[in-house]
Amino acid sequence: MNDTARTAASILPTFDDVLAAAARIAPHAHVTPVLHSRSIDELAGCELHFKAEHLQRAGAFKFRGACNAIWSLSDEQAARGVVTHSSGNHGAALALAARTRGIACHVVVPEGAVAAKLASIQAFGATLLRCAPTIAAREERCAQLQAETGAELVHPYTDPRVIAGQGTAALELLNSEARFDALVVPVGGGGLAAGTALSVAARSPSTRLFLAEPSGAAETWASMQTGERVTEFTPDTICDGLRGTLGAPNFTMLRSHHAQVLKVDDADTVAAMRLFWQRAKQVIEPSSAVALAAVLTHREHFAGQRVGIVLSGGNVDPDALPQLFARG
């Protein structure tokens, strides 16, 4: 990460930034619906309210943060375009957001990224560049592009503009529904989790925040346990959107808001994904289904309660569904 990126990432957003983001993205982002399923409630033993971010533009909550970042740029910054690295959803979201302002977008993607997500990035008009499947390789390639083009880096989860934008999903949920006992969101790099923490603290401080994380990429859980951010790990999970390392500002924010991490095995995530398809007739990706799986496998935290779940995205490759469901 270069010096500019480090400086931006060190600025922690506030709830006022979330409110500003909500106003800024209102002309561009969807206010997504809240879904209910009585049959899933019966299975879970609690009342579930699903914030349907898989129905957001570009198929994921990521459009919120990307849109806020794009429309926060000065005209001079925007003229130079933007660059990011992404395994899929953030890249597609930034590409679409950039298109709403008519500016250039460069996306560095790791080898092995989901084909359907790469197709979306290209369809929205971004320039696609590949790199080795490591965070170091992603950041090095982004730095090169910045030097070559002067483009503004929009980090997928540590950029304060992105974090604030992601917090608008929970803000909408908390504003549209009665009080929640708990709110559950997936965690990877931590942009959605940190933004959600801001909205929960301001709008419903009695609501407990839970972070659902794959057991095969549980560095957030380890970081919370040790009190120090864990960065050396090799992810092994089908949740491709949750393989990133928890960002430093995100870790700081989540610790201060006392978020609790729940680990989930991939088999349980796939089972939850299948269940939601069967009962709610909605397709969500594994990185989204992990939040429902956390409720179903850690029932002791939610029994008889009113629980909000942010369904983070629905960008799954249709051709991969048979193989995915075979693992559940």
C-alpha positions as CSV (number, residue, x, y, z in Angstrom):
1,M,0.0,0.0,0.0
2,N,1.5,3.4,-1.0
3,D,1.7,6.5,1.2
4,T,-1.5,8.0,-0.1
5,A,-3.4,4.9,0.5
6,R,-2.0,4.5,4.0
7,T,-3.1,8.1,4.8
8,A,-6.6,7.6,3.5
9,A,-7.0,4.3,5.4
10,S,-5.9,5.9,8.6
11,I,-8.9,8.3,8.6
12,L,-11.7,6.5,10.4
13,P,-15.1,7.4,9.1
14,T,-17.9,8.4,11.4
15,F,-21.7,8.0,11.4
16,D,-21.9,11.5,9.9
17,D,-20.0,10.1,6.9
18,V,-22.6,7.3,6.6
19,L,-25.4,9.9,6.5
20,A,-23.5,12.0,3.9
21,A,-23.0,8.8,1.9
22,A,-26.7,8.0,2.0
23,A,-27.5,11.3,0.5
24,R,-24.7,11.2,-2.0
25,I,-25.6,7.8,-3.5
26,A,-29.4,8.2,-3.3
27,P,-29.7,9.2,-7.1
28,H,-27.8,6.1,-8.1
29,A,-28.2,3.1,-5.6
30,H,-31.3,1.0,-5.0
31,V,-33.1,1.0,-1.7
32,T,-33.2,-2.7,-1.5
33,P,-36.1,-4.6,0.0
34,V,-36.2,-6.5,3.3
35,L,-37.3,-10.1,2.8
36,H,-39.0,-12.5,5.2
37,S,-39.6,-16.3,5.2
38,R,-41.8,-17.9,7.8
39,S,-40.5,-21.4,7.0
40,I,-36.9,-20.3,7.5
41,D,-37.9,-18.5,10.8
42,E,-39.3,-21.9,12.0
43,L,-36.1,-23.7,11.1
44,A,-33.9,-21.0,12.7
45,G,-36.0,-20.6,15.9
46,C,-36.0,-16.8,15.5
47,E,-37.5,-14.0,13.4
48,L,-35.2,-13.2,10.5
49,H,-35.3,-10.0,8.3
50,F,-33.1,-10.2,5.2
51,K,-31.7,-7.0,3.8
52,A,-31.6,-8.0,0.1
53,E,-28.3,-6.5,-1.1
54,H,-28.0,-9.2,-3.7
55,L,-30.7,-7.1,-5.5
56,Q,-28.5,-4.0,-5.4
57,R,-27.0,-2.6,-8.6
58,A,-24.1,-4.8,-9.8
59,G,-25.5,-7.6,-7.6
60,A,-23.9,-6.7,-4.3
61,F,-23.7,-4.1,-1.4
62,K,-20.3,-3.1,-2.9
63,F,-22.0,-0.6,-5.2
64,R,-22.9,1.6,-2.2
65,G,-19.2,2.1,-1.1
66,A,-18.0,2.4,-4.7
67,C,-20.6,4.9,-5.6
68,N,-19.9,7.0,-2.6
69,A,-16.2,7.0,-3.4
70,I,-16.7,7.9,-7.0
71,W,-19.1,10.8,-6.3
72,S,-16.8,12.1,-3.5
73,L,-14.0,12.8,-6.0
74,S,-13.3,16.3,-7.1
75,D,-13.6,17.0,-10.8
76,E,-9.8,17.1,-11.1
77,Q,-9.5,13.7,-9.4
78,A,-12.3,12.1,-11.4
79,A,-10.7,13.2,-14.7
80,R,-7.7,11.0,-13.9
81,G,-9.9,7.9,-13.3
82,V,-9.8,5.3,-10.5
83,V,-8.0,2.1,-9.8
84,T,-8.6,-0.8,-7.4
85,H,-8.0,-4.5,-6.8
86,S,-10.8,-6.9,-6.4
87,S,-11.7,-10.6,-6.6
88,G,-15.0,-9.5,-8.3
89,N,-17.8,-7.7,-6.6
90,H,-16.0,-4.5,-5.6
91,G,-14.4,-4.3,-9.1
92,A,-17.7,-4.6,-10.8
93,A,-19.3,-2.1,-8.4
94,L,-16.5,0.5,-9.0
95,A,-16.7,0.0,-12.7
96,L,-20.4,0.6,-12.7
97,A,-20.1,3.6,-10.4
98,A,-17.3,5.0,-12.6
99,R,-19.6,4.7,-15.6
100,T,-22.3,6.7,-13.8
101,R,-19.8,9.6,-13.8
102,G,-18.2,8.8,-17.1
103,I,-14.7,8.3,-15.9
104,A,-12.0,5.6,-16.5
105,C,-11.7,2.6,-14.2
106,H,-8.9,0.1,-13.9
107,V,-9.4,-3.2,-11.9
108,V,-6.6,-5.5,-10.9
109,V,-7.9,-9.0,-10.4
110,P,-6.2,-12.1,-9.0
111,E,-5.8,-15.3,-11.0
112,G,-8.6,-17.7,-10.2
113,A,-11.3,-15.1,-9.7
114,V,-14.9,-16.2,-10.5
115,A,-15.6,-16.0,-14.2
116,A,-19.1,-14.5,-13.8
117,K,-17.7,-11.6,-11.7
118,L,-14.9,-10.9,-14.2
119,A,-17.5,-10.7,-17.0
120,S,-19.4,-8.1,-15.0
121,I,-16.3,-6.0,-14.5
122,Q,-15.7,-6.0,-18.2
123,A,-19.4,-5.4,-19.1
124,F,-19.4,-2.2,-17.0
125,G,-16.5,-0.9,-19.1
126,A,-13.5,-1.2,-16.8
127,T,-10.0,-2.1,-18.0
128,L,-9.2,-5.5,-16.5
129,L,-5.6,-6.4,-15.4
130,R,-4.6,-9.8,-13.9
131,C,-2.0,-10.5,-11.2
132,A,-0.9,-13.3,-8.9
133,P,-3.4,-14.3,-6.2
134,T,-1.8,-12.5,-3.3
135,I,-2.6,-9.2,-1.6
136,A,1.0,-8.0,-2.2
137,A,0.7,-8.7,-5.9
138,R,-2.6,-6.8,-6.1
139,E,-1.2,-3.7,-4.3
140,E,2.0,-3.7,-6.3
141,R,0.1,-3.7,-9.6
142,C,-2.3,-1.0,-8.3
143,A,0.7,1.2,-7.4
144,Q,2.1,0.8,-10.9
145,L,-1.2,1.8,-12.4
146,Q,-1.4,4.9,-10.2
147,A,2.1,5.9,-11.3
148,E,1.3,5.4,-14.9
149,T,-2.1,7.0,-15.0
150,G,-2.5,9.3,-12.0
151,A,-5.7,7.4,-11.1
152,E,-7.2,7.6,-7.6
153,L,-7.0,4.4,-5.6
154,V,-10.3,3.2,-4.2
155,H,-9.4,0.4,-1.8
156,P,-12.1,-2.3,-1.6
157,Y,-12.4,-2.1,2.2
158,T,-10.1,0.3,4.0
159,D,-11.0,3.4,2.1
160,P,-13.1,5.6,4.5
161,R,-15.4,6.6,1.7
162,V,-16.1,2.9,0.9
163,I,-16.7,2.0,4.6
164,A,-19.2,4.9,5.0
165,G,-21.0,3.9,1.8
166,Q,-21.3,0.2,3.0
167,G,-22.8,1.4,6.3
168,T,-25.9,2.7,4.4
169,A,-27.2,-0.8,4.0
170,A,-27.6,-1.3,7.7
171,L,-28.8,2.3,8.0
172,E,-31.7,1.5,5.7
173,L,-32.5,-1.7,7.5
174,L,-32.5,0.0,10.9
175,N,-34.6,2.9,9.7
176,S,-37.2,0.7,8.0
177,E,-37.8,-1.9,10.7
178,A,-38.5,-2.0,14.4
179,R,-35.7,-2.7,16.9
180,F,-33.4,-5.7,16.3
181,D,-31.8,-7.8,19.0
182,A,-29.0,-8.7,16.7
183,L,-27.6,-7.9,13.3
184,V,-25.4,-10.4,11.3
185,V,-23.2,-9.5,8.4
186,P,-20.4,-11.4,6.5
187,V,-16.8,-10.3,7.1
188,G,-13.8,-10.5,4.9
189,G,-11.8,-7.3,4.5
190,G,-14.3,-5.6,6.9
191,G,-15.8,-2.7,4.9
192,L,-19.4,-3.9,5.3
193,A,-18.8,-4.9,8.9
194,A,-17.1,-1.6,9.9
195,G,-19.8,0.5,8.2
196,T,-22.5,-1.6,9.8
197,A,-20.9,-1.0,13.2
198,L,-21.2,2.8,12.7
199,S,-24.9,2.5,11.8
200,V,-25.7,0.1,14.7
201,A,-24.0,2.2,17.3
202,A,-25.8,5.4,16.2
203,R,-29.3,4.0,15.4
204,S,-29.7,1.0,17.6
205,P,-26.9,0.7,20.3
206,S,-28.6,-2.1,22.1
207,T,-28.4,-4.3,19.0
208,R,-25.6,-6.9,19.1
209,L,-23.4,-7.1,16.0
210,F,-22.2,-10.5,14.8
211,L,-19.8,-11.1,12.0
212,A,-20.0,-14.4,10.0
213,E,-16.7,-15.7,8.8
214,P,-15.7,-18.9,7.0
215,S,-13.7,-21.3,9.2
216,G,-11.2,-21.6,6.4
217,A,-10.4,-17.9,6.4
218,A,-11.1,-17.0,10.1
219,E,-8.4,-14.4,10.6
220,T,-10.9,-11.8,11.9
221,W,-11.9,-14.3,14.6
222,A,-8.2,-14.9,15.4
223,S,-7.6,-11.1,15.4
224,M,-10.4,-10.5,17.9
225,Q,-9.2,-13.3,20.1
226,T,-5.6,-12.1,20.3
227,G,-6.3,-8.4,20.2
228,E,-3.8,-8.1,17.3
229,R,-4.6,-8.1,13.6
230,V,-3.6,-11.4,12.0
231,T,-2.3,-11.0,8.5
232,E,-0.4,-14.2,7.8
233,F,-2.9,-16.9,6.7
234,T,-3.8,-18.9,3.6
235,P,-7.6,-18.8,3.0
236,D,-9.3,-22.1,2.1
237,T,-13.0,-21.4,1.5
238,I,-15.6,-21.4,-1.2
239,C,-16.5,-17.9,-0.1
240,D,-14.3,-16.1,-2.6
241,G,-15.5,-12.6,-1.5
242,L,-14.3,-13.3,2.1
243,R,-10.7,-14.4,1.4
244,G,-9.2,-10.9,1.9
245,T,-7.3,-9.8,5.0
246,L,-9.1,-7.7,7.6
247,G,-8.1,-4.1,7.1
248,A,-6.3,-2.2,9.9
249,P,-8.9,0.6,10.2
250,N,-11.7,-2.0,10.0
251,F,-10.1,-4.0,12.9
252,T,-9.8,-0.9,15.0
253,M,-13.5,0.0,14.4
254,L,-14.8,-3.5,15.0
255,R,-12.9,-3.9,18.2
256,S,-14.2,-0.6,19.6
257,H,-17.7,-1.7,18.7
258,H,-17.3,-5.1,20.4
259,A,-18.4,-7.1,17.3
260,Q,-18.5,-10.8,17.9
261,V,-17.2,-13.2,15.2
262,L,-19.0,-16.6,14.4
263,K,-17.0,-19.2,12.4
264,V,-18.9,-21.2,9.8
265,D,-17.9,-24.3,7.9
266,D,-18.3,-24.2,4.1
267,A,-20.7,-27.2,4.1
268,D,-23.0,-25.2,6.4
269,T,-22.7,-22.2,4.1
270,V,-23.7,-24.2,1.1
271,A,-26.6,-25.7,2.9
272,A,-27.8,-22.2,3.9
273,M,-27.4,-21.1,0.3
274,R,-29.5,-24.1,-0.9
275,L,-32.1,-23.4,1.8
276,F,-32.6,-19.8,0.8
277,W,-32.9,-20.7,-2.8
278,Q,-35.6,-23.4,-2.0
279,R,-37.6,-21.4,0.5
280,A,-37.2,-17.7,-0.5
281,K,-36.7,-18.4,-4.3
282,Q,-33.6,-16.2,-4.3
283,V,-30.1,-16.9,-5.4
284,I,-27.3,-15.6,-3.1
285,E,-23.6,-16.3,-3.3
286,P,-21.7,-18.3,-0.7
287,S,-20.1,-15.1,0.7
288,S,-23.6,-13.9,1.4
289,A,-25.1,-17.2,2.6
290,V,-22.5,-17.5,5.3
291,A,-24.5,-14.9,7.4
292,L,-27.6,-17.1,7.4
293,A,-25.5,-20.2,8.1
294,A,-24.1,-18.4,11.1
295,V,-27.6,-18.0,12.6
296,L,-28.5,-21.6,11.8
297,T,-25.3,-23.1,13.3
298,H,-25.0,-20.8,16.3
299,R,-28.6,-20.9,17.4
300,E,-27.8,-20.2,21.1
301,H,-27.1,-16.5,20.2
302,F,-30.4,-15.9,18.5
303,A,-33.2,-18.2,19.9
304,G,-36.5,-16.4,20.0
305,Q,-35.0,-13.0,18.9
306,R,-35.5,-10.5,16.1
307,V,-32.5,-10.7,13.8
308,G,-31.4,-8.7,10.8
309,I,-29.2,-10.3,8.2
310,V,-27.4,-8.4,5.4
311,L,-27.4,-10.6,2.3
312,S,-24.3,-9.2,0.8
313,G,-24.5,-10.4,-2.8
314,G,-25.8,-12.8,-5.5
315,N,-23.0,-13.0,-8.0
316,V,-22.6,-16.7,-8.4
317,D,-21.6,-18.4,-11.6
318,P,-24.7,-20.5,-12.7
319,D,-22.5,-23.1,-14.1
320,A,-20.9,-23.6,-10.7
321,L,-24.1,-24.2,-8.8
322,P,-24.3,-28.0,-9.3
323,Q,-20.8,-28.3,-7.9
324,L,-21.5,-25.9,-5.0
325,F,-24.7,-27.6,-4.0
326,A,-23.0,-31.0,-4.1
327,R,-20.8,-29.8,-1.2
328,G,-23.7,-28.9,1.0
